[in-house]
Amino acid sequence: MSPNDRVLGPDDLDGYLRLREGSFGYPAGDEALDAFRARLPNSFGAFVDGELAAVVTQHPYRAWAAGACVPMGGFGGVATAPEHRRAGHVARLMRAALDAGRAKGFGWNLLYPFDAAFYGRYGWASVPTGVPLALPPERLPPGVPGRLARVDGSARAGLAAPYARFAPTRTFADARTEGPWDAWEDLDEAPGQRVLRFAGTDAFVAMKLRDEAAGVRLDVLDLGWRDAAGRDAVWGILSAFRGQVAVVHLEAPWDDPVAADRQRAHAVAGHAGLMARVADVATAAAALRAVADDDAALDLAPLVVKVIDGYAPWNDGTWRLTPGPDGTEVEPTRGRADATVDVRGLALLWSGAAAPADVRRAGWAEGDGRALATLAALSGGRRPFRSPVDRF
Ligand SMILES: CC(C)(COP(=O)(O)OP(=O)(O)OC[C@H]1O[C@@H](n2cnc3c(N)ncnc32)[C@H](O)[C@@H]1OP(=O)(O)O)[C@@H](O)C(=O)NCCC(=O)NCCS
């Protein structure tokens, strides 16, 4: 780290709140103070003349990647005081935070960008997740009614079990076991009318009804399914609101046929997208297994890949990967590379966000197609999706 950069401590709270005011306009309300105080040990600050000029917080949590539950970092509260912008502070702090995250086993970093181009130049790639749709329930598939039961009590008690069966099928699904936020609490405390929750063994959905001038609006806050029967069950319960509800707002998984079928007519402006970065090639690769989506072992040949990563020099270089059913052996090599991949292309291949041909077309991969196919196969037959309640 540069001499004027350091991890924040308890004495930095006032400076941190002052900086936040200038970037996010948040008042330093009492309620937020505890959460902000807890962030300080995970925050990297740049100081100019003894004053905090820029900050990056790396939240620690666990999430699923290719069917394995792994520790990850997530950048939030990225800010530079207006008078210190464009001096390179954030670019420097993010690198320091990524580097520090390696000791904590963070192979990946996720963030929700204000502008994808800003983070793209530092090696994050946009990955598809939910497609926000607004449509009458009649426009959703009928599904199969009566398969999910209403669950009362806390959200965790009602939904954690089906969630835990769903999450491994999705790369970047939060484990919801660790982290500075608690999706279950957010689902308990969603403002306005009480949250209705329905669950079965392999599927769940949480929603809120709201009266509006144009009729009743149903907001789906969280949803997931492990298999086709679970999917039918979720559409089935939403179908039950036909005739009662004027419009359903939901984030459909981007690769679900519902998203593809309805996107043109029913897509609405959503939140900032999700971006992912391979924070540490060796750590991320080690957790990737040679398995299909049902965890059956695949026979994947070893390969040598040259990774281009000008921002995180510990990744930049040539690696020999030997995939196995329990993980991938990774070692630096001087051998000749079968393929060359930009670190953004690596994030797309390993997360299942894109196929080799897509990454090649973007200019982020070249070389032997068999090596690229192996890198893509390490996604374990999964694709990205992260529930909107897991946003940080
Ligand atoms: C976005 C923000 C964090 C950038 O901080 P910063 O310290 O000025 O960033 P850096 O100086 O490290 O900028 C790195 C590069 O990005 C460019 N950049 C800075 N702000 C940018 C912006 N708003 N849009 C696009 N590029 C930008 C810089 O010119 C620099 O490029 P260069 O190296 O080619 O000169 C800062 O403007 C800010 O606090 N904004 C308000 C809060 C916010 O939106 N935070 C992001 C939440 S996801």
The ligand as a Tripos MOL2 file, in Angstrom:
@<TRIPOS>MOLECULE
LIG
   48    50     1     0     0
SMALL
NO_CHARGES

@<TRIPOS>ATOM
      1 C1        -16.5220    7.2000   -8.7560 C.3       1 LIG1
      2 C2        -15.4910    7.6710   -7.7410 C.3       1 LIG1
      3 C3        -15.4690    6.6990   -6.5780 C.3       1 LIG1
      4 C4        -14.1170    7.6970   -8.4340 C.3       1 LIG1
      5 O1        -13.1130    7.9700   -7.4750 O.3       1 LIG1
      6 P1        -11.6830    8.5950   -7.8960 P.3       1 LIG1
      7 O2        -10.7790    8.5210   -6.7160 O.co2     1 LIG1
      8 O3        -11.9050    9.9020   -8.5350 O.co2     1 LIG1
      9 O4        -11.2200    7.5660   -8.9720 O.3       1 LIG1
     10 P2         -9.7800    7.4840   -9.6080 P.3       1 LIG1
     11 O5         -9.0770    8.8050   -9.5510 O.co2     1 LIG1
     12 O6         -9.0620    6.3170   -9.0110 O.co2     1 LIG1
     13 O7        -10.2180    7.2000  -11.0810 O.3       1 LIG1
     14 C5         -9.6570    6.2190  -11.8190 C.3       1 LIG1
     15 C6        -10.0010    6.4640  -13.2610 C.3       1 LIG1
     16 O8        -11.3790    6.5650  -13.4690 O.3       1 LIG1
     17 C7        -11.7070    7.8080  -14.0750 C.3       1 LIG1
     18 N1        -12.9590    8.2680  -13.4780 N.ar      1 LIG1
     19 C8        -13.0840    8.8890  -12.3080 C.ar      1 LIG1
     20 N2        -14.3940    9.1510  -12.0760 N.ar      1 LIG1
     21 C9        -15.0740    8.6660  -13.1210 C.ar      1 LIG1
     22 C10       -16.4450    8.6430  -13.4660 C.ar      1 LIG1
     23 N3        -17.3780    9.2050  -12.6670 N.pl3     1 LIG1
     24 N4        -16.8210    8.0570  -14.6240 N.ar      1 LIG1
     25 C11       -15.8840    7.5060  -15.4260 C.ar      1 LIG1
     26 N5        -14.5810    7.5120  -15.1600 N.ar      1 LIG1
     27 C12       -14.1680    8.1010  -14.0290 C.ar      1 LIG1
     28 C13       -10.5460    8.7000  -13.7400 C.3       1 LIG1
     29 O9        -10.4060    9.7040  -14.7150 O.3       1 LIG1
     30 C14        -9.3970    7.7410  -13.7660 C.3       1 LIG1
     31 O10        -9.0210    7.4610  -15.0910 O.3       1 LIG1
     32 P3         -7.5200    7.6490  -15.5550 P.3       1 LIG1
     33 O11        -6.7120    6.7790  -14.6270 O.co2     1 LIG1
     34 O12        -7.5230    7.2180  -16.9620 O.co2     1 LIG1
     35 O13        -7.2720    9.1160  -15.3320 O.co2     1 LIG1
     36 C15       -15.8030    9.0820   -7.2160 C.3       1 LIG1
     37 O14       -16.0410    9.9140   -8.3130 O.3       1 LIG1
     38 C16       -17.0250    9.1790   -6.2960 C.2       1 LIG1
     39 O15       -16.8810    9.1210   -5.0570 O.2       1 LIG1
     40 N6        -18.2580    9.3280   -6.8630 N.am      1 LIG1
     41 C17       -19.4840    9.4090   -6.0780 C.3       1 LIG1
     42 C18       -19.8520    8.1130   -5.3730 C.3       1 LIG1
     43 C19       -19.9800    6.9200   -6.3200 C.2       1 LIG1
     44 O16       -20.6290    6.9990   -7.3360 O.2       1 LIG1
     45 N7        -19.3380    5.8030   -5.9670 N.am      1 LIG1
     46 C20       -19.3630    4.5980   -6.7250 C.3       1 LIG1
     47 C21       -20.2970    3.6230   -6.1110 C.3       1 LIG1
     48 S1        -20.3600    2.0930   -7.0340 S.3       1 LIG1
@<TRIPOS>BOND
     1     1     2 1
     2     2     3 1
     3     2     4 1
     4     2    36 1
     5     4     5 1
     6     5     6 1
     7     6     7 2
     8     6     8 1
     9     6     9 1
    10     9    10 1
    11    10    11 2
    12    10    12 1
    13    10    13 1
    14    13    14 1
    15    14    15 1
    16    15    16 1
    17    15    30 1
    18    16    17 1
    19    17    18 1
    20    17    28 1
    21    18    19 ar
    22    18    27 ar
    23    19    20 ar
    24    20    21 ar
    25    21    22 ar
    26    21    27 ar
    27    22    23 1
    28    22    24 ar
    29    24    25 ar
    30    25    26 ar
    31    26    27 ar
    32    28    29 1
    33    28    30 1
    34    30    31 1
    35    31    32 1
    36    32    33 2
    37    32    34 1
    38    32    35 1
    39    36    37 1
    40    36    38 1
    41    38    39 2
    42    38    40 1
    43    40    41 1
    44    41    42 1
    45    42    43 1
    46    43    44 2
    47    43    45 1
    48    45    46 1
    49    46    47 1
    50    47    48 1
@<TRIPOS>SUBSTRUCTURE
     1 LIG1         1 GROUP 0 **** ****
